Amino acid sequence: MPLMRIDVIKGHDEEYLKRLLAIAYEVQVDVFQTPKADRYQILTQHEPFEMQILDTGLGIERSRDIVVFNLVTRPRSTKAKKAFYQAVTERLQQELGLRKEDVMFSLVPNNDDDWSFGNGEAEFLNGKL
């Protein structure tokens, strides 16, 4: 059950942002096989100066359309991670015209005891999930 944080530079309309969220969610369900009710997404829009994303020496030139995905999720296989990166990137390119160079991911693994969904409970540990 990933918690997906998505960072973008301000300036996109609501429909674009809703589609971006939907694409990431649809691929998450398809590739990671998460239940359809597991939708935890937080979209944050920034001023351009607030996102300093260099290319780490890879020769990647970023534009103002940069999208950074950070997922806190259960451990995933390398194969699943690669499939997720590729599918999200391709769909964003096809459906929103986003350049592949402007899509970045970071996955942070965690375990069941790292979650509380409310009421100060550990639902995975107390049998509620």
C-alpha positions in Angstrom: 0.0 0.0 0.0 2.2 2.8 -1.3 2.0 6.3 0.0 2.8 8.3 -3.2 4.1 11.9 -3.0 4.3 13.7 -6.3 6.1 17.0 -6.7 5.5 19.3 -9.7 6.2 22.9 -10.6 3.1 25.1 -10.4 1.4 26.0 -13.7 -0.5 22.9 -14.7 -4.3 22.9 -14.9 -6.5 20.7 -12.7 -7.4 18.2 -15.4 -3.7 17.6 -16.2 -2.9 17.0 -12.5 -5.9 14.7 -12.0 -4.8 12.7 -15.0 -1.2 12.5 -13.7 -2.6 11.2 -10.4 -4.9 8.7 -12.1 -2.1 7.3 -14.4 0.3 6.7 -11.4 -2.5 5.1 -9.4 -3.6 2.8 -12.3 -0.1 1.6 -12.9 0.4 1.1 -9.2 -2.6 -1.2 -9.1 -1.6 -3.0 -12.3 2.1 -3.5 -11.6 2.3 -3.7 -7.8 -1.1 -5.6 -7.6 -2.3 -3.3 -4.8 -6.0 -3.4 -3.9 -8.1 -0.7 -5.7 -9.0 0.9 -2.3 -5.3 1.6 -1.7 -5.0 5.1 -3.0 -2.8 7.4 -1.0 -1.5 10.2 -3.1 -0.3 13.7 -2.1 0.4 16.2 -4.9 2.5 19.2 -4.0 3.0 22.1 -6.4 6.1 24.2 -6.1 7.6 27.5 -7.3 10.3 26.8 -9.8 13.1 27.8 -7.4 11.8 25.2 -4.9 12.7 22.2 -7.1 16.4 22.0 -7.8 16.7 18.7 -9.7 20.0 18.2 -11.3 21.0 15.3 -13.6 23.6 13.5 -11.5 26.0 13.6 -14.4 23.7 11.6 -16.7 23.2 14.4 -19.3 19.5 14.7 -18.5 18.1 18.1 -19.2 15.1 18.9 -17.1 12.2 21.3 -18.0 9.6 23.0 -16.0 7.4 19.9 -16.4 9.6 17.8 -14.1 7.6 15.3 -12.0 9.2 13.6 -9.0 7.5 10.5 -7.5 8.4 9.4 -4.0 6.8 6.2 -2.9 6.9 4.7 0.6 6.0 1.1 -0.1 6.4 -2.5 0.9 9.6 -4.0 -0.6 9.2 -4.6 -4.3 11.3 -6.8 -6.7 13.7 -5.1 -9.0 11.6 -6.3 -11.9 8.4 -4.8 -10.5 10.2 -1.4 -9.8 11.5 -1.3 -13.4 8.1 -2.1 -14.8 6.5 0.6 -12.6 9.0 3.2 -13.7 8.6 2.3 -17.4 4.8 2.1 -17.4 4.2 5.4 -15.6 6.8 7.2 -17.8 5.4 5.8 -21.0 1.8 6.6 -20.1 2.7 10.1 -19.0 4.4 10.7 -22.3 1.6 9.2 -24.4 -1.3 10.8 -22.5 0.1 14.1 -21.2 2.9 14.7 -23.6 5.4 14.7 -20.7 9.1 14.2 -21.7 10.6 11.0 -20.4 13.6 13.1 -19.1 11.2 14.9 -16.8 10.0 11.9 -14.8 11.9 10.8 -11.7 11.2 8.2 -9.1 12.4 7.3 -5.6 11.0 4.2 -3.7 11.5 3.9 0.0 10.7 0.4 1.4 8.9 -0.1 4.7 7.1 -2.8 6.5 3.7 -3.4 8.1 4.7 -2.1 11.5 5.6 1.3 9.8 1.9 2.1 9.2 -0.9 3.6 11.2 -4.0 4.7 9.3 -5.7 6.5 12.2 -6.7 6.3 15.8 -3.1 5.6 16.9 -3.5 1.9 15.8 -1.2 -0.4 13.9 -3.9 -1.9 11.7 -1.6 -4.4 10.0 -0.4 -5.7 13.3 -3.7 -5.8 15.2 -5.5 -7.8 12.5 -7.7 -5.1 11.0 -5.8 -5.2 7.7 
